[in-house]
Amino acid sequence: MEIKGDAYLQQLIERKTNGSIKVIAGIRRCGKSYLFFNIFNEC
């Protein structure tokens, strides 16, 4: 089973500066923190 998150990822990138709290959920060691820090360090 594969879950594609391209649309969700694009929405997260577009809304990163709107002031609301972002939640990235997933199983342990799937790259949540890596994703979060990479998206928010690019600005």
C-alpha positions as CSV (number, residue, x, y, z in Angstrom):
1,M,0.0,0.0,0.0
2,E,1.4,3.4,-1.0
3,I,0.0,6.7,0.2
4,K,1.1,9.6,-2.0
5,G,1.3,12.9,0.0
6,D,2.2,15.2,-2.9
7,A,-0.9,17.3,-2.6
8,Y,-0.7,17.5,1.2
9,L,2.9,18.4,1.0
10,Q,2.3,21.2,-1.4
11,Q,-0.5,22.5,0.8
12,L,1.8,22.5,3.8
13,I,4.5,24.4,1.9
14,E,2.0,27.0,0.6
15,R,0.6,27.6,4.1
16,K,3.8,27.5,6.1
17,T,3.6,31.3,6.9
18,N,-0.1,31.7,7.7
19,G,0.4,31.6,11.5
20,S,-1.5,28.4,12.2
21,I,-0.1,25.3,14.0
22,K,1.1,22.5,11.7
23,V,0.8,18.8,12.6
24,I,2.7,16.1,10.8
25,A,1.5,12.7,11.9
26,G,3.0,9.3,11.1
27,I,4.6,6.2,12.5
28,R,8.0,6.3,14.3
29,R,11.1,6.9,12.2
30,C,9.3,7.8,9.0
31,G,10.9,11.2,8.5
32,K,8.4,13.6,10.1
33,S,11.1,15.8,11.8
34,Y,13.3,15.7,8.7
35,L,10.4,16.8,6.5
36,F,9.4,19.5,8.9
37,F,12.8,21.0,9.3
38,N,13.6,20.9,5.6
39,I,10.4,22.7,4.7
40,F,10.7,25.4,7.3
41,N,14.5,26.0,6.9
42,E,14.0,26.8,3.2
43,C,12.4,30.2,4.0
